[in-house]
Amino acid sequence: MLLTTSTNDRTFMVQNYNLEGALDVLERGGLMLYPTDTIWSIGCDATNPLAIEQLLRLKRPNQPDCLEVLVDSVEMLRNFVAHLHPRIETLLAYHIRPLTIIFDEAQNLPSNLLNNDGSVALRMVQEDYCRKLIAAFGKPLVATYACVGCNSFPANFGAVSSEIIQGVDFVSRHRQHEKLIGQPSVMVRLSANDELEFLRD
């Protein structure tokens, strides 16, 4: 079954995902709990510093180094990094597992989304629900482990605490009943010598 979702005067034909409620919360600068192509995450509009501040208060400790930015395409990615190296673009095209890339220089993103050294973690999502949500919203999303603190991550919806569920403005119904064990993405960074450094595999 397909439905039509319209936002920002653009119309998208999507699978029967519950995008309308998520889009409404994102537009209002709220927080959502949603499944990504890795694990369940807390998210918000990645271009809204007030929404990011709210997310960090819920997350605790409020350090941005556990935040990632999700985009739906290479074209969207280019809007938020100063330079997309050809080696990274090739890796994005052929890497099978979800891949987070640390970019040393970001652009068009709030300062409270950046790591202490000014870098930013970005991921081009592979999961259909996330891609369609980001495309419909027209802007990237923040993703961070749906837990308080950064020492653990929820393997599925059943592992998300009530504190997180009550602390967000919208909870996605998509994939709530799955028992699959989610895992964080592979994480890489391009060195000063243009060599790929795998920080998490």
N, C-alpha and C positions, 0 to 999 in steps of 0.2 A: 504494500500500500504506500502511495506517495502523498505528500501534502505540500502545500505551498506556503512558504514563509517569506514575508516581505519586511525588509528593514533598510533604512536609509535609501528609500525609493528604489531598491533593487529586489528582485524576486528570485528565490531559489527553490528548485524542486528537490526535496530531500526525502529520505526514508522516514518512516514514522517514528522519529526521535522526538523527545519532548524538548525541542529547541526554544519554543516561545517563552516559557518561563525563565530559562537560562538567559536568553537575550535581554529580557526585560530587566533582570537583576544586574547584568553586566552594564547595560546602558545607564542604570541609576547609580553605578559605582559600588555595587554590593559584592558580597562574597558568595562563591558557589563551591559545592563539593561534587566532584565529577571524576569518572574514570578516564585515564589517559591511555596511551599505548604502552605504558609501563605499570603504574600503580595508581591507586586512588589518591587524588590531590585536592588541595584547596586552591582556588583560582580566583582571578579577577581581571579586569582590564589592565593590561600591561602598560598602557600609556597614561593611566590615571594615578598620580602620586598619592592622593587621599585614599583611594581604594587599597593601594599597596601598604600604606601606613596602617590601615585597619587590619589587613591580613597579618602584618608583622606583629601587631598587638595580640592577635589570637594565637599566632604560631608559638611564640616564645621559645628560645630567646630570640629577640627581634634583630637577628643578623641576616642581611640579605644574601649571604653566601650559600644558603640552602634554597634559593629561588632559581627557577628556570623560566625562560620565555619560550612559549610555543607558537610556531608559525605554521601555516598550511602549505607553503610553497617556497621555492628558491626566490621567486619574485618578491614575496613579502619579506623574506629574510634580508634581502639587499637593502631594504629601507632602514634597517636598524643596525647595520655593521658598517664600519668605515671602509673596509676592504674585504672582499670575498676571494680568497686565494683559489686559483684553479685546482689545486690539490684537494682542498676542502670541498669544492663543488663536485669533483669526481667522486670523492668518498660518499657524499650525500646521495649521489645517483645510484651507487652500487651497493652500499652497505645494507644488509638485510635487517639486522636488529635495530631497535630504536637507538638513535645516536645523538648525544648532547655534545655540543662544541663550545669550548671556552674561547671567546673572542676578546682580544686585548683592548680593542677600541669599539665602543658602541656609539650610536647616534639616535636621536629622536626618541630616547627613553628617559624616564625620570631618574634622577640621581639616586633615589632611595631603592632603586631596583638593581643598582650596580654593586659588584663586590668592592671590598675595601681598596683594591688596587685599580679600580676603574673598569675592570673586565666584566663581561656578562656571559651567562650560560644560555645558549639558544638551542632549541630542538625543532626540527621539522617533523611534525607528527605523521605517523603512518595509520593510526586508527581512524576508521571512517567517521565515527561520531565526532571526534575532536576536529577533524579536518572540516567537516560540514559546519560545525559550530563556529569555528574561527572564520571560515569563508563568509558565513552569514553575518557575523559581527563586523567583519571588515578590518579587524585589528587583532594583534597578538594577545594571548592570554598568559597570565602568570600560572605556574604550577609549582607546588611545594608539597612534600609529604603530608598527608592528612593525619598528622599527629602533633602533639604538643612537644616541642623540642625536636631536634634533628637526629636523635640517637637510634631511632627505629622507623620502620615504615609499615603501613598496613598492606598485607598481602592481598586482601580482598575487602569488599564492603563490610563484611561481618567483623573485621578487625578495627574498624574506625570507631573511635571513642564517642560517647554521647556528648562530651564537652565540645568536640569538633562539630558534630551534627547540629547541636543547639547554637553554635556560634556563627553559623553561616546563614545566608538569606535564602539559599536554594540548594536542594539536594537532588541530583539527577537520579532518575529511576533506571537509567540505562545500565545494564550489567550488574544490578544489585544482587541478583541471585546466583551469580557465577561463583564457583568455589576454586577457580584456578588461582594459582599462586603468582602474583605479579612480581616483577623484579625491576630495579632501577635500570636506567639506560647505560649503554657504553658511553664513556666520557673521554674526549680527546682534546688536545690543544696543539696548535702549530708552534713549534719552537722558533727561536730567533734565526735558526739555520734552515727554516722551512721544512723541518722534519716533524712527522706526526708523533706526539707523545700520548700514550694511552694512560689516562689517569684513573680510569675505572673500567673493568671489563667483566 
